[in-house]
Amino acid sequence: MNNFGGTERFKTAGFSINGKGYMVAGRTSTVPVTYISETLEYDEGNDTWTAKAAFPFAVAQPSAFAIGNKGYVVGGNNSSFNNVNSCYEFDPTANTWTSKAAFPESGIGGAFQFVINDKAYVGTGARAAANNSNSFYEYNPVNNTWTAKANFTGSSRVNAVGFAIGNFGYAGLGTDGNDNFSNDFYKYDPANNTWTKIADFPGKARFESVAFVLNDKAYVGGGAIKIGNTYVSLGDFYEFDPIKNSWLPVSGISGPGRANAAHFVIGNSAYVAGGYAYEDEAYFNFVEKITDCNELSTSVLRIDRQDFAANLYPNPSSNVLNVALFDVLADEFTYDVVSVSGKTVMSGKTTGNNFQISTDKLASGAYVLSVKDGLGSFANKRFEIIR
């Protein structure tokens, strides 16, 4: 499918309305930091992206959701590095943004959100003074009102994820802002205004992940962790079954790991767009369509466990893949290149923490590089070959 065509970005809002997907605002290059206000519409039938009315101001990491025939973008971090409390409604027919009742607190960024029975729920995140919160609110678009609800039961955090299945909402993951990451999850019952702890997320505790629902099951993954002094973006995903209250590893995104990507669902397909690879300092503008998340074979390497950091570049690659290892204790390593089906297609040995792998004989597609030292430590990192 087509890339969204605009500038590579992350911390972008995403939602879908009447069979079309939308990406709103976000952040691009880190030097200088650039915030954008662009709105893009995706037409699945034609596989095309079209620019729509720009959001009223440049903002990154807002909350976003759709109710009925309208989309909503709440809060976010503006170009002055302040979290704002604005709420705007997007009408795709009129192609207009309209200001709505502001979020009740002084600002909110990096919050989770979900929609149950045509009401939106927004919680946690950073406030105007960059302090994290566990407050939680309901937005009613009919009355254009915000109502405080029972605080999120978990700790105060930012960059958590949320999703809804049936009449319940779910939220978890995130960070306290000091690189202490969470893997806990909670279930919200709007009828009783209560939170209940559920099964913990089984992968690495993380932040800036993606969560979407297909066929009454949730898929949560991506995001970032920190290994030593290096942030590492992830591409692994897990399926949550609300009936069994259980998680299973499933096939992740086929491209490189991504943090803070936009996402939306159209019919029975999820779309993950843009995002950021911390270790490569790379922004993306490619889009991945996900229609089926099969349970992983036990032979397929998972990248949710790493003992040291691996930086792969260029990624995607064509003929040569450069590998840089960080926070290592050994100087001799073995490596395997594994296809997404679990087949080892290349192996080798090397000395030193910087080396090259010739990839000119690899077919186009996604792979995992597994590097091991002689001390029992390892790093698994996804990369992509494009011809």
VMD Tcl script that draws the C-alpha trace (Angstrom):
set ca {
  {0.00 0.00 0.00}
  {1.04 3.61 -0.44}
  {3.02 5.56 2.13}
  {1.05 8.53 3.41}
  {3.28 10.76 1.30}
  {3.82 13.60 3.74}
  {6.76 14.25 6.01}
  {7.85 11.35 8.21}
  {6.35 11.77 11.69}
  {5.40 10.31 15.05}
  {3.17 11.30 17.99}
  {0.38 11.65 15.41}
  {-3.33 11.23 16.17}
  {-5.31 8.58 14.31}
  {-9.00 7.66 13.98}
  {-11.44 6.37 11.38}
  {-14.85 7.65 10.24}
  {-17.22 5.99 7.77}
  {-14.62 3.70 6.26}
  {-11.84 6.26 5.96}
  {-8.78 6.72 8.12}
  {-7.32 9.98 9.38}
  {-3.91 11.11 10.61}
  {-3.74 14.45 12.39}
  {-0.78 16.63 13.40}
  {2.36 15.16 15.01}
  {6.07 15.82 15.25}
  {8.88 15.45 12.73}
  {12.65 16.03 12.93}
  {14.27 16.37 16.34}
  {16.79 19.05 15.25}
  {15.06 21.39 15.11}
  {11.91 20.03 16.76}
  {9.09 20.55 14.26}
  {5.40 20.25 15.08}
  {2.81 19.99 12.30}
  {-0.93 20.54 11.92}
  {-1.56 18.53 8.75}
  {-4.66 16.34 8.42}
  {-4.53 13.42 5.99}
  {-7.44 11.20 4.89}
  {-6.92 7.61 3.71}
  {-9.27 6.01 1.18}
  {-8.88 2.24 1.46}
  {-10.68 1.49 -1.81}
  {-8.34 3.64 -3.88}
  {-5.30 3.31 -1.60}
  {-4.87 7.09 -1.69}
  {-4.09 9.83 0.81}
  {-5.68 13.29 0.54}
  {-4.87 16.45 2.50}
  {-7.83 17.83 4.46}
  {-8.38 20.96 6.55}
  {-5.38 21.42 8.81}
  {-5.82 21.10 12.55}
  {-6.13 24.61 14.11}
  {-2.54 24.54 15.43}
  {0.56 22.38 15.39}
  {0.48 19.77 18.14}
  {1.96 16.37 18.99}
  {0.81 13.43 21.08}
  {-2.85 14.39 21.51}
  {-5.64 11.97 22.32}
  {-7.93 11.09 19.44}
  {-11.14 9.16 18.92}
  {-14.21 9.02 16.69}
  {-17.86 8.98 17.74}
  {-20.52 8.61 15.08}
  {-19.61 10.67 12.03}
  {-17.14 12.98 13.79}
  {-13.55 12.78 14.94}
  {-12.11 14.41 18.05}
  {-8.61 15.52 19.01}
  {-7.94 16.42 22.65}
  {-4.94 18.11 24.23}
  {-1.41 17.35 23.16}
  {1.94 19.08 23.35}
  {2.21 22.30 21.34}
  {5.22 23.86 19.63}
  {6.00 25.80 22.83}
  {6.41 22.44 24.60}
  {3.29 22.99 26.70}
  {0.48 20.47 27.18}
  {-2.83 22.07 26.19}
  {-6.44 21.22 27.12}
  {-8.22 22.01 23.85}
  {-10.83 19.74 22.27}
  {-11.69 19.98 18.58}
  {-14.27 18.14 16.51}
  {-13.62 17.20 12.86}
  {-16.52 16.99 10.41}
  {-15.30 15.11 7.31}
  {-18.32 16.13 5.25}
  {-17.83 19.84 5.84}
  {-14.05 19.40 6.14}
  {-13.97 21.65 9.19}
  {-12.58 21.70 12.73}
  {-14.81 23.13 15.49}
  {-13.73 23.99 19.03}
  {-15.56 22.04 21.76}
  {-15.57 22.09 25.56}
  {-12.01 22.03 26.83}
  {-10.61 19.12 28.82}
  {-11.33 19.96 32.50}
  {-7.71 20.18 33.64}
  {-5.03 22.67 32.63}
  {-3.52 20.46 29.94}
  {-3.16 16.85 28.86}
  {-0.69 15.00 26.63}
  {0.19 11.37 26.11}
  {-3.09 10.13 27.59}
  {-4.97 6.92 26.76}
  {-8.49 6.93 25.33}
  {-11.30 4.61 24.33}
  {-14.97 4.88 23.29}
  {-17.89 2.95 24.83}
  {-21.50 3.45 23.73}
  {-20.85 6.77 21.98}
  {-19.01 8.30 24.92}
  {-15.28 8.83 25.05}
  {-13.02 8.19 28.02}
  {-9.65 9.89 28.43}
  {-7.22 9.34 31.27}
  {-3.70 9.55 32.72}
  {-1.06 11.48 30.74}
  {0.98 14.59 31.48}
  {-0.62 17.84 32.60}
  {0.37 21.46 31.94}
  {3.25 21.37 34.41}
  {4.42 18.04 32.91}
  {3.29 16.21 36.04}
  {1.75 12.81 35.34}
  {-1.79 12.06 36.49}
  {-4.18 9.16 36.97}
  {-7.35 11.25 36.60}
  {-10.00 9.98 34.21}
  {-12.89 11.72 32.41}
  {-15.91 10.92 30.25}
  {-16.79 13.08 27.24}
  {-20.40 13.20 26.00}
  {-20.53 14.71 22.49}
  {-24.31 15.19 22.62}
  {-24.08 17.54 25.60}
  {-20.50 18.63 24.86}
  {-19.57 17.98 28.49}
  {-16.72 16.37 30.42}
  {-17.46 14.46 33.63}
  {-14.88 13.24 36.14}
  {-14.95 9.48 36.70}
  {-13.15 7.10 39.03}
  {-9.42 7.65 38.78}
  {-7.40 5.08 36.87}
  {-6.44 2.45 39.45}
  {-2.85 2.06 38.33}
  {-0.08 4.51 39.07}
  {0.09 7.94 37.45}
  {1.71 7.61 34.06}
  {2.12 8.95 30.54}
  {2.11 7.24 27.13}
  {-0.15 4.36 28.19}
  {-2.59 2.71 25.75}
  {-6.32 2.13 25.85}
  {-8.93 0.20 23.89}
  {-12.56 -0.89 24.26}
  {-14.18 -4.27 23.65}
  {-17.94 -4.46 24.05}
  {-19.11 -2.50 27.08}
  {-15.73 -2.32 28.79}
  {-12.58 -0.25 28.44}
  {-9.01 -1.39 29.03}
  {-5.83 0.56 29.75}
  {-2.23 -0.18 30.66}
  {1.51 0.14 29.95}
  {3.21 3.58 30.02}
  {5.97 5.27 32.00}
  {6.27 7.50 35.04}
  {8.48 9.85 33.01}
  {11.66 8.64 34.72}
  {12.16 5.51 32.60}
  {10.21 3.29 34.97}
  {7.93 1.39 32.61}
  {4.70 -0.48 33.39}
  {3.21 -3.73 32.08}
  {0.03 -3.73 34.18}
  {-3.48 -3.57 32.69}
  {-6.91 -2.64 34.07}
  {-10.53 -3.02 32.98}
  {-13.06 -0.19 33.28}
  {-16.78 -0.80 33.78}
  {-18.70 2.41 32.93}
  {-21.97 1.06 34.35}
  {-20.45 0.83 37.84}
  {-17.65 3.37 37.34}
  {-15.06 0.87 38.59}
  {-11.58 -0.31 37.61}
  {-10.44 -3.93 38.01}
  {-6.92 -5.27 37.52}
  {-6.58 -7.89 34.79}
  {-3.73 -10.05 33.49}
  {-0.46 -8.20 33.06}
  {0.92 -7.60 29.58}
  {3.42 -10.46 29.06}
  {6.02 -8.60 27.01}
  {8.57 -6.06 28.11}
  {7.15 -3.18 30.13}
  {7.08 -0.25 27.71}
  {5.63 3.07 26.61}
  {4.43 4.74 23.37}
  {2.80 1.52 22.11}
  {-0.09 0.84 19.72}
  {-3.40 -0.84 20.65}
  {-6.29 -1.72 18.33}
  {-9.22 -4.15 18.26}
  {-10.08 -6.67 15.54}
  {-12.86 -9.24 15.89}
  {-13.38 -8.56 19.61}
  {-9.75 -9.15 20.51}
  {-7.16 -6.49 21.24}
  {-3.68 -6.30 19.74}
  {-1.06 -4.39 21.69}
  {2.59 -3.91 20.81}
  {5.34 -1.77 19.43}
  {6.50 1.11 21.57}
  {9.87 1.50 23.24}
  {11.98 0.35 26.18}
  {15.35 1.48 27.50}
  {18.45 -0.72 27.54}
  {21.31 0.89 29.38}
  {21.34 4.47 28.14}
  {19.67 3.70 24.83}
  {15.96 3.74 23.97}
  {15.02 0.84 21.69}
  {11.86 0.71 19.59}
  {9.94 -2.58 19.45}
  {7.83 -4.39 16.87}
  {6.40 -7.33 18.84}
  {2.63 -7.68 19.39}
  {0.35 -9.61 21.74}
  {-3.30 -10.58 21.47}
  {-5.64 -10.06 24.42}
  {-8.72 -12.25 24.79}
  {-11.17 -10.54 27.19}
  {-13.16 -13.74 27.78}
  {-10.11 -15.73 28.86}
  {-8.33 -12.71 30.38}
  {-5.16 -13.93 28.70}
  {-2.45 -12.79 26.30}
  {-0.74 -14.62 23.43}
  {2.24 -13.51 21.33}
  {1.28 -12.87 17.72}
  {3.07 -11.80 14.57}
  {4.23 -8.22 14.91}
  {4.65 -5.46 12.38}
  {6.77 -6.53 9.43}
  {8.89 -3.40 9.28}
  {11.31 -2.02 11.87}
  {10.15 -1.49 15.44}
  {8.22 1.73 15.95}
  {7.22 3.92 18.86}
  {4.35 6.41 18.96}
  {2.92 5.40 15.59}
  {-0.55 6.50 14.49}
  {-3.17 3.82 14.00}
  {-6.78 3.38 12.92}
  {-9.14 0.54 12.01}
  {-11.23 0.26 8.86}
  {-13.56 -2.73 8.77}
  {-11.51 -5.80 9.68}
  {-8.14 -4.18 9.01}
  {-5.86 -2.12 11.20}
  {-3.41 0.41 9.83}
  {-0.21 1.45 11.62}
  {1.36 4.58 10.14}
  {4.52 6.55 10.78}
  {6.32 6.24 14.09}
  {9.88 6.55 15.32}
  {12.87 4.25 15.82}
  {14.78 5.69 18.76}
  {18.00 3.75 18.23}
  {18.21 4.85 14.58}
  {16.78 8.34 15.18}
  {14.54 7.54 12.21}
  {11.05 8.83 11.48}
  {8.77 6.86 9.18}
  {6.08 7.59 6.61}
  {5.26 4.03 5.64}
  {1.94 2.39 6.49}
  {1.32 -1.24 7.38}
  {-2.05 -2.92 6.89}
  {-2.80 -5.70 9.40}
  {-5.68 -8.05 8.65}
  {-4.66 -11.19 10.52}
  {-2.49 -11.66 13.59}
  {-1.66 -15.35 13.75}
  {-0.24 -16.81 16.94}
  {3.54 -16.96 16.65}
  {5.28 -20.26 16.13}
  {7.62 -21.03 19.02}
  {10.43 -21.08 16.44}
  {9.98 -17.41 15.59}
  {12.27 -15.07 17.48}
  {10.56 -12.46 19.63}
  {12.15 -9.07 20.20}
  {10.52 -8.30 23.53}
  {13.61 -9.59 25.38}
  {17.04 -8.02 24.93}
  {20.14 -7.93 27.12}
  {22.03 -5.34 25.09}
  {21.08 -2.83 22.41}
  {21.58 -3.30 18.67}
  {21.42 -0.46 16.16}
  {20.81 -1.57 12.54}
  {21.24 0.83 9.65}
  {20.18 1.56 7.03}
  {16.84 0.02 7.94}
  {15.19 -0.77 5.53}
  {18.32 -2.06 3.77}
  {19.19 -3.47 0.38}
  {22.74 -4.84 0.06}
  {24.57 -4.14 3.32}
  {23.33 -3.98 6.91}
  {25.52 -2.18 9.46}
  {25.30 -3.43 13.04}
  {26.35 -1.47 16.14}
  {26.08 -3.09 19.58}
  {25.86 -1.16 22.84}
  {26.24 -2.07 26.52}
  {28.03 -5.30 25.66}
  {30.51 -7.14 27.91}
  {32.00 -9.51 25.31}
  {33.93 -8.91 22.09}
  {33.02 -12.08 20.19}
  {29.54 -12.68 18.83}
  {27.52 -15.10 16.73}
  {24.49 -14.00 14.73}
  {21.54 -15.49 12.89}
  {19.23 -13.86 10.37}
  {15.76 -15.34 10.76}
  {12.77 -14.90 8.46}
  {9.35 -14.07 9.89}
  {8.37 -17.71 9.35}
  {11.13 -18.78 11.76}
  {13.67 -20.10 9.20}
  {17.34 -19.23 9.75}
  {18.57 -17.92 6.38}
  {22.05 -16.72 7.36}
  {24.53 -17.22 10.21}
  {27.96 -15.91 11.08}
  {30.59 -15.01 13.66}
  {32.26 -11.68 14.31}
  {34.51 -9.82 16.72}
  {33.96 -6.29 17.92}
  {30.71 -4.44 18.49}
  {30.55 -2.87 15.01}
  {30.25 -5.06 11.92}
  {28.56 -5.42 8.53}
  {26.36 -8.15 7.09}
  {26.00 -8.61 3.34}
  {22.28 -8.85 2.57}
  {22.40 -8.79 -1.23}
  {21.15 -12.38 -1.45}
  {18.18 -11.91 0.86}
  {14.74 -11.60 -0.69}
  {12.64 -8.54 0.04}
  {10.77 -8.83 3.32}
  {11.11 -8.62 7.09}
  {13.74 -10.43 9.15}
  {15.06 -10.66 12.69}
  {18.77 -10.38 13.45}
  {19.64 -12.38 16.57}
  {23.06 -11.57 18.05}
  {24.49 -13.62 20.92}
  {27.68 -13.37 22.94}
  {29.45 -16.15 24.80}
  {28.04 -15.02 28.15}
  {24.43 -15.95 27.52}
  {23.31 -12.43 26.54}
  {21.55 -11.58 23.30}
  {19.73 -8.95 21.26}
  {16.98 -9.55 18.70}
  {16.22 -6.74 16.27}
  {13.91 -6.53 13.25}
  {15.01 -5.18 9.90}
  {13.57 -5.03 6.41}
  {14.98 -5.69 2.98}
  {13.58 -3.64 0.09}
  {14.68 -4.20 -3.48}
}
mol new
graphics top color blue
foreach p $ca { graphics top sphere $p radius 0.5 }
foreach p [lrange $ca 0 end-1] q [lrange $ca 1 end] { graphics top cylinder $p $q radius 0.2 }
display resetview
